Amino acid sequence: MSEKKGQNYLHGAAIYTIGIVIIKILGAIYKIPLGNILGDEGYNHFELAYRVYNVFLTISTAGIPVAMSRMISEADTLNRERQVYRVFRVGIATFLGLGAAGTLIMMLFPTGLASLVGDVQASRCIFVMAPSVVLVCVTAAYRGYAQGHADMIPSTVSQVVETGVKVLVGLICAGVLYKMGKSLEICAAGAILGTTVSSLAAMLYMQVAVHRKYQVKPRAEAQDVPDSNKKILWDLLRIGIPITLSTSVMSLIQLADSAITLNQLQNSAGYTAQAAYVLNGAYGKAMTVYNVPSAFVTPFVASLMPAISAARMRGDRKAVCDTAESGMRMCTLLCLPMAVGMAVLAKPCMEVLYPNSASQGSVLLMELGITCYFMTMSVMTNSILPANGNERLPLISILCGGTVKIVVTYVLVGNPNINVYGGPIGTLCCYLVMLTMNLIFMARHMDRPMNLGRIFGRAGLSVGVMGVSAWAVWSLLHGLMGGVDTVIANRPLNVVAPFFAAVLTGVVVYVIMIVATRAITLEDMKLFPKGEKLARLLHIH
């Protein structure tokens, strides 16, 4: 039926991760100069529009692609070709309806939506971004089809194409408008035009790639009897709605968090509207760095869910638990060092990336770095539970964690002595609650609880040594170069050179430590493309 390559979930995740690295590099090329062009205030308009867009995008695409991927994976495991095709066809129709509704709402009510988040000047950005919702919905259907066949390559390439076009179009539009002397809100809207154009490019690529690679329509000799359209739609909604609700609730909470932060800074903490925009813009820039590790979780989530679903369909409960634990362990190995590095090198990181941003950004990034690992593990466990057939449980943990976040943020940001620093504290409390509840749910609904020592122990030791080493190198070199007053592109050399030296030291020390402590094994490496060759190079036995 398809040209499957037998990717195990880590092989697929590795392919996707390579793409994510490229995407993150392109994203940095996009958001870092964009943040410096727009400044803190302009970046606030840009970031708030994105949060509004993310709510509609999440409602339209969060659950149905996961449900579609799972249903296609299950049908493909049973060689039900006609069922696979009908799931795909019903999924496309569902996506079109949801996406069109989201696009219309954003186009018809941009000012009202911008007012809800406390920044009317973001309305133009919301309007320009509106067509992206329906375009991304169609793209998501094709990605769900490919991922249901355990094939991550089309999704990976489409995201690289999407990001590349967004960088090119967005930066050109923002730069031209800025040189023309247009207002910050117009420049931000120009930057967001890149998102709309890139969404169209990604959709066209996925359509071509899937139809070239797969025989989407079943063969004439296929004998399976597919379920009715009504039943497939019901199954898509039954699986997808709880996932959509859980993810949408989190997007709505983040949107509410932005509105609460802006309002509390002005109403309780005593800041003017412009000062509040500047602080929230600096917070948004710190969030851009903070969100990098979560992007690396996406490959594991996309590959893990079909693998767990297929094992569950075979009745192999041991494989379900082993795959879930392996995913959490690999997530820890990848994301924990990024979180710790972010926290210990927060100040030089913000000075290198955003030299003209408000000084509060470095403290905000340090707080967010502490939060980052709990966030990535919450995302991972939120995907494991639905793959195991427990779609409703993540919604409970997200509602509880989100409620805690809103309450803590409201109280702390309104305190003039804490102000914007209360936002990351609320985020930390949110993900601690969410992750704790998810681990309890997993212990109750899976055959065995996850081995937290195996997941965290050796990786935690390796990361601790890495963090101390990186901080020591930064402090030593920054102190020795304190008298150097050379400036490169508005960035002082006595910050840039020690920062990159500290990052390089951290990477080298971490690789040495995970090999020395056997945090990563030969068996792990065999699951990656060319993993055995890399294992021999690193002397992993």
N, C-alpha and C positions, 0 to 999 in steps of 0.2 A: 504493500500500500504506500509506504513512504520510504524515503532513502535514509533510514535511521542509521545512526552511527554508534548506537549503544553507549552513549555517554552515561556514566554514573553521575550521581548528583554533584560530586566534587569536581569531576572533569568539566561538567557544564558550568559550575560556579567559577572554575579557573578561567575558562574562556570568557565568561562574562566579566570577571574581575579585570582581565587585561583591557577589555573595552572600557571598564569603569575608570581605570587609571588614565587612559587617553581622554576620557570625558572630563575627568577632574582637572587634568592639565588644561584642557580647552576652557573649562568652566572658570578656572583661575584667570586665564587670559581674558575672559569676559568680565567677571565680576570685580576683580581687583582694580583694573583701570577704570571700569565703570563707576565704582565707588569713589575713586579719586576725582573723576570728572564731575559727578553729581554732588559730591560733598555729603556730609551727614544728613542735611535736610532733604536734599533731592533723593538720596538713597532711601530715606524713610518713605517717600511717595512710592518709589519702585517696589520696595519690600512689602508694603501694605497691600498694594494691588496684587502682588503674587500670592499673598495669603488669602485674599478673597477668591482668586482664581483657583487656588488649591482646594478650597472647600467644594466648589462646583466640580472640579476635576475628580476629587476623591469620591464624591457622591456618585459620579458617573462611571468611574473606572476601578474603584478600590476592590469591590467584591466580585463583580461579574467575571473579570479576567481570571481570578483565582479559581472561581467555581468552574469556569469553562476549561481551564487548564487541567483541573482535577478530573472533570467528567471525561475529557478527551483522553487523558492518561489511563483512566479506568477502562474506557471502551477500547482503546488501542491495545491494552494488556490482554483483553479478551478477543482481539481480532474482529471487532464489530465495526467494519468500515462504513456501513451506512449510518450507523449511530454517530460516528465521529463527524461525518459530513452534516448530519442534521443538527448536531449540537453547535457546530460552527455557524451554520446558516441562521439558526434562531439567535445565537449570540450576537451576530452582526446586526440583526434587526433591533435587538434590545439596546445595543450600544448607540445606534443611530437615534433612537427615540430619546434616550437619556441625554446624549450630547447636544442634540438640537434644543432641548429644553434649557439646558444650562447656558448655551450660547445666547439664546433669546433673552433670558433674564438679565444677563450681564450687559447686553447691548441696549435693552430698554430702560434699565434702572441703574446706570453707573453712578450717578450722583447720590442716589439713596444708599447704595451699597458702600460708597466711600464715606458717607456721613456716619454709617453704623460703626465704622472702625475709627472714627474721630479725625479723619483727614480728607476733607472734601477735595483737596487738590490732587488726590489720587484717582479722580473719576476718569480723566482722559486715559490713564494707563489701563484701567479696568475695561473701558470700551474697546481699546485697540487689541487687548488680549482675548476678547470674547470669542472670536472664531476658533481659537485654539482648542476649546473644549470639545467641540464636535469632531475636529480633526484628530485629536489625541484618542478619542473614543474608538474611532475606526481603526486606528493604529493598534490600540490595545487588544482588539479582537484578533487581529492577525498575530500579535505577539503571544496571546493566549493559545492560539492554535499551535504555533511552533513549540512553545514551552511544554504543551501537553504531550508532544512527541519527544520530550527531553532534549530538545535542540535549542541551544542558547545563541547560536551564531547569528541568525537573522535579527533577533532582538538587540544583540550587542552592536552589530553594524549599524542598525537603524538609529540607535542612540548616539553613536559617534557622528553619523550624518546630521542628526538633529542638532547636536551641540555645535558642530562645526559651522553650520548655516547660521545658528543663533549668534555665535560669536562674530561672524563676518558681518551680517546684516545689522545686528544690534549695535555694535561699536561704531560702525560707519554712520548709522543714523544719529546716534547720540552725539558723536564727535562733530558731525556737520551742523546739527542744530545748535550745539554749544558755541561753535565758532560764529554762527549767525546771530548770536546774542539772544536766543530764545530763552524763555523762562525755564526754571528747573523742572517744573511739571511737564512741559512740552518735551524737554530733553529725555526725561524718564520714559514718557510715552514712546518716543522714538526708539529708545533702547528695547522696549517691550515688543515693538514691531518685529524684532528679530525672532521672538518666541513664536509668533503667529506664522511667519514664513517658514521657520524650521519645522513646525508641526506638520505643515503641508508636505515638506520634503520627506519627512520620516514616514508619513502615511503612504506616499507614492512608492517609496522604496520597499516597504513591507508588503504591499500588494504584489509588486513585481517579484520579490524574493520568494514569497510563499507559493505563488502559482507556478514559478519556475521549478522550485525544489520538490514540491509535493504534488501528487495526483489528488487534488482536493476532492474531486468527485469520486465516489466509489467505483470500483471496477464492475463491469456488467455481471461477472460471475459471483460477486459478493452475495451471500445468502442470508445474512443476518437481517432480522426485522427490527427496524429502529423504533424507538418510542415515538409517541405522537408529539407534534409541536407543543401542544398544551402541557404535556407531562414534562418535556424538556425545559420549557420556560419555567414551570413550577420548580423543577429541581435547581435550575440556575438561580432563581430567586431564593429558594429555601437555603441553599448553601451561601449564596452571595450577599443576601441582605444582612445577616448578622455580621459578616465581615465588613460590609459597607458601613453599617451603623457604627461598629467599633472604630473603624478608621475615620469615618466622618465626624464622630464625636470628638476625636482627638484634633482634627483640623478645626472644628468649630471652637474647641477649647483654646487652641493656639490663636485663633482670630479674636476670641473674647479676651485672651490674655493681652494681645496688642492694644485693644481698645481700653482695657482696664489700666494698663501701664500709662498710656497717653493721658487718660482722664485723671488718674490719681496723681500723676506728676503735676498736672495743672491745678486740680481742685484741692488736693490735700497737702502735697509737698511744696507748693508755692512757686512752681516754675511757670514762665510765660509759655504761650503756645509754640513760639519758635524755638525756645530753649528745650521744650519737651520733644519737639521734632528732632532736634540735634542729638539729644540723649538716646532717643529711640532709634535714630539712624545708626549711631555707634553700636547700639545693642544689635541691630540688624547685621552690621558688618561682622561682629563677633559670632553671630549665629551662622553666618556664611561659612566660617572656618569650622565651627562646631558641627555643622551638618555633613562635613566630609566623611567621617567614619561611617555614618548611617548609609551613605551611598554604597559603601563596600559590603554592607549587609545585604543589599538588594540581590546580588547574585546568589547568595546562599539561600535566601528566601525563595527566589524564583525556581531554583533547582531542587531545593529540599522538599517543597510541598508535593510535587508530583511523585518524588521518590517515596515519601512516607505514605501517600495515598495508594500507590501501586503495591507496596508491602502490605498495607492494610487489606487491600482487595484479595491478596494471596493468602491472607490469614496468618502472615508471619509477624507475630507480635514482637518477637525478639528483634527482628530487623527494624521495626518501627522505633523501638527504644534506642537501639544502637545508632540509627541514622540521626535521630533527634539529638542524642548526646554528642555525636561527632560534629554535627552542625554547630552546636553551642560551643564546643571546644575550639573549633576552627575560627569561629567568630571572636572568641576571646583572644586567640593568638594574633588575630589581625587587628582588632579594634582597641584592645586594652593599651598597647603601646602608643597608639595615636592619641588616646585620651590622656594618658599620663604626660606624654610629650607636650600636648597642648596646654596642660596645666602648668608645668614647670617652666615652659618657654613662652608663656602668654605675652609678657611685656615686649620682648624683642620681636615676636611674631607679628603683633599689631603694628609695631613701629616700622617693620620692614614692608608689610603689605599695605598699610594705610597710614603713611607718615603724617598726614595733615588731619587725621581724625581726632575726635575728643579723647582726652586722656583716660576717661572711664572705660574705654573699650578693652584695655589690657586686663583690668580687674574682672570685668564681665567675662572675658574669655577664660580666665583662670577658673572662675566658678563653673562655667559651662564645661570645661575640661574634666572637672571632677564628676560632673553629671553624665558625661558622654557614654561611658561604658554601660551604665545602667539603662540608658536609653536604647543602645544597640541591642542589648540582651532582651529588653522588653519587646522590641520589634521582632526579634527572633522567636521568642516564646509565643508571641501573638500569632505567628504563622504556623508554629508546630501544633497548637491546639486545634485549629480548624482542619488541618491535614489529618489529624487523628479522629475527626468526626465530632469535635467539640466546638462548633462554630459560635455558640452563644457566650461561652465563658470569657473570651477576651473583652467582650462588651462590658461585662460586669467590672473587670479590673480597670478598664479604661475610664468608666464612669466614676469609680471610686478615686482613682489617681487624678483624674481631671478636676473633680470637685476639690480635692486637697490643693491642687495647683492654683485654682482660682481664688480660694480663700486665703492661702498664704501670700499670693501675689498682691491681692487687694490690701491686706493688712500691712505688709512690709513696704511696698512701693509708696503707700500713703504716708509712711513715716519719713519726715524730712531728713532724718539722720541716716536712713538706709536708701531711700528713693529707688532709682533704677536697679540697684544691686539686688533688690528683693525678687526680681524676675527669675534669675537663675536659681535662687534658693527654692522658689516655688516649683520650678522644673525638676530639681533634684528630688524634692519630696514626692512629686507626682510619680516619677519613674521608680523610686524605691518601693512605693506602695504597689504599683502595677506589677513589677517584677516579682515581688514577694508573693502576691496573690496568684500569679501565673504558675510559679513553681509549686505552690500548694495544689493548684488544680491538676498540674501534670502528675504530681505524686499520687493523686487520688484516681486519675482516669487512665493512667498508663500502667503497664504491667510492673514497672519498677520506677522508683524515683531516680532523677538524674544524679550522677555522682559528682557533686560540686567540687570535691577535692581534685578529681581527675580533670575537671573542666578548668578550674581556676589555679590550682596549687603551683605547678611548675611554671606556668605562664606568669603568675603573679610574682614569683621570685625573680624571674628573668626581667620583668618590667621594672621591678624595684631597683635592681642594679642599673638598668638602662637609664632610669629617671635621674638617679644620683649622678651618674657619669655625665649625662647631657647638661645638667645644671652646673656641675663643677667646671666643665669646659667653658660654658658660657660666662660664668662669673669670673673665672681666671683670665680669659682672653679679653673680656670687656674691661676688666680692671687694668690690664697691662696696656690696652690701647686707649685708655681714657683721654690721653692728650692729643690723639689723632683727630684733626678737624676736617678731614677730607669728606666731601659730600658727592654722592653719585645718584643722580635722578632724585634729588630731594631726600635721599636716605643717607645718614651718616655711616661712613665705613666702619667706625668702631662699634656699630650695632650689627650691620649686615654680615661682616666677616665672622665675628664670634657666633652669630646665630646659625649660619650654615655649617660652621665647624661643629657646633653642638649637635645639630641635627644629624650630621654624618657620623659623629661619635656614637650617638644613640642608636642609629641603625646598625652599625658594626657590632657594638656591644650586645645588642638584642639578639642578633643572628648567632653570635658566639654562644650566648647564654641558652637559647632554646635548643641548640645542638648539644651543648654540654650537659644540660639537665634532662635531655630527652623529652622535652616538652612536645617536640614533633618527632615522629618516628618514621622508619622506612616504610611501614605500612601506610602511613598518611601520605607520604610522598608518592607512592605508587598510584594513588588515586588521581594525581594531577597529570596533565599532559607533559611528557618528557621528565616526569618526576624522578624516575630512577637515575637518570643521568645527573640531575641536579643533586640527588642524594649522595651520589658518589663524589661529586665535586665538593660537597660540604662535609664529607666523611660521616654521613648519617648511616648507622648500621641497625 
